[in-house]
Amino acid sequence: MMNTRKAASLAVLLILACDNWYESPLIAGELYTTYKCSPPVSGNTKAHLTINSFQKGGDGGGPSECDNQYHSDDTPVVALSTGWYSRGSRCLKNVVVSGNGRSVTAMVVDECDSTMGCDEDHYYQPPCPNNIVDASKAVWKALGVPEDNWGDLDITWSDA
């Protein structure tokens, strides 16, 4: 029998079908895994760092969920997977992102939705996995990652 803590840390998997009528990298009828929770947060939470533009006209789409604002690519900001975003409880709070032998403090401004996707509200992108820290260019620069390696990096993060 599984204890409550362990059960809470397991992702609840759902399947989301995409009817792709819009030009995007998605495939019509493709099934994508969705998550309602993320791994537990610790002082050294493992995650995957991805890149996103939070500025107007950037690939992040509309304004950030936390403050309904756009943020410059030169500002260290992040979006967290749904479980870590925790219904906005980390909005406008700082997290410490560590990778490539360096650390940077960044502000949480958005959710990387792990429960929904493949629609206009999500710019026809598939749902985020449950272990994503989606970061601005400023975070990648601060971590000293060469620009040609930006996109996916194993990192750790914690609340600041």
Residue pairs with C-beta under 8 A, 6 or more apart in sequence:
5 40
8 37
8 40
9 37
9 39
9 40
10 37
11 35
11 36
11 37
11 38
11 83
11 130
12 35
12 36
12 37
13 33
13 34
13 35
14 33
14 34
14 35
14 36
14 115
15 31
15 32
15 33
15 34
16 31
16 32
16 33
16 34
16 116
16 117
16 118
16 127
17 29
17 30
17 31
17 118
18 26
18 27
18 28
18 29
18 30
18 31
18 32
18 117
18 118
18 124
18 126
19 28
19 29
19 118
20 26
20 27
20 28
20 29
20 30
20 118
20 124
21 28
22 120
22 124
23 124
24 123
24 124
24 125
26 118
26 124
26 125
26 126
30 126
32 117
32 118
32 126
32 127
33 127
33 129
34 114
34 115
34 116
34 117
34 127
35 81
35 82
35 83
35 114
35 115
35 127
35 129
35 130
36 82
36 83
36 114
36 115
37 82
37 83
37 130
38 80
38 81
38 82
38 83
38 84
38 114
38 130
38 131
39 45
39 46
39 83
39 130
39 131
41 84
41 158
41 159
42 158
43 158
44 98
44 156
44 158
45 84
45 156
45 157
45 158
46 131
46 154
46 155
46 156
47 81
47 131
47 132
47 133
47 154
47 155
47 156
47 157
48 129
48 131
48 132
48 133
48 152
48 153
48 154
48 155
49 97
49 99
49 133
49 134
49 135
49 139
49 140
49 143
49 152
49 153
49 154
49 155
50 112
50 132
50 133
50 134
50 135
50 151
50 152
51 134
51 135
51 136
51 137
51 140
51 150
51 151
52 58
52 59
52 60
52 79
52 112
52 134
52 135
52 136
53 59
53 60
53 73
53 136
53 137
54 60
54 64
54 70
54 71
54 72
54 73
54 75
54 77
54 79
54 109
54 110
54 136
55 70
55 71
55 72
55 73
56 70
58 70
58 73
59 123
60 79
60 110
61 122
61 123
63 69
63 70
64 70
64 71
64 77
64 79
64 109
64 110
65 79
65 88
65 91
65 109
65 110
65 111
66 88
66 91
66 92
66 108
66 109
66 110
67 91
67 92
67 109
69 109
71 77
71 109
71 136
72 136
72 138
73 136
73 137
73 138
74 136
74 137
74 138
75 107
75 136
75 138
76 104
76 105
76 106
76 107
76 135
76 136
76 138
76 139
76 142
77 106
77 107
77 108
77 109
77 110
77 135
77 136
77 138
77 139
78 95
78 97
78 106
78 107
78 108
78 109
78 110
78 133
78 134
78 135
78 136
78 139
79 85
79 108
79 109
79 110
79 111
79 112
79 132
79 133
79 134
80 90
80 95
80 108
80 110
80 111
80 112
80 132
80 133
80 134
81 111
81 112
81 114
81 128
81 129
81 130
81 131
81 132
81 133
82 111
82 112
82 113
82 114
82 115
82 128
82 130
83 114
83 130
84 90
84 133
85 108
85 110
85 111
85 112
88 111
90 108
90 159
91 108
91 109
92 107
92 108
92 109
93 107
93 108
93 159
93 160
94 105
94 106
94 107
94 108
94 159
94 160
95 105
95 106
95 107
95 108
95 133
95 157
95 158
95 159
95 160
96 103
96 104
96 105
96 106
96 157
96 158
96 159
96 160
97 103
97 104
97 105
97 106
97 133
97 135
97 139
97 143
97 155
97 156
97 157
98 155
98 156
98 157
99 143
99 145
99 153
99 154
99 155
99 156
100 143
100 144
100 145
100 153
101 144
102 142
102 143
102 144
103 143
104 138
104 139
104 142
104 143
105 160
106 135
106 136
106 138
106 139
110 134
112 128
112 132
112 134
113 122
113 127
113 128
114 127
114 128
114 129
114 130
114 132
115 127
116 122
116 127
117 125
117 126
117 127
117 128
118 124
118 125
118 126
118 127
128 134
133 155
133 157
137 150
140 147
140 150
143 153
143 155
145 153
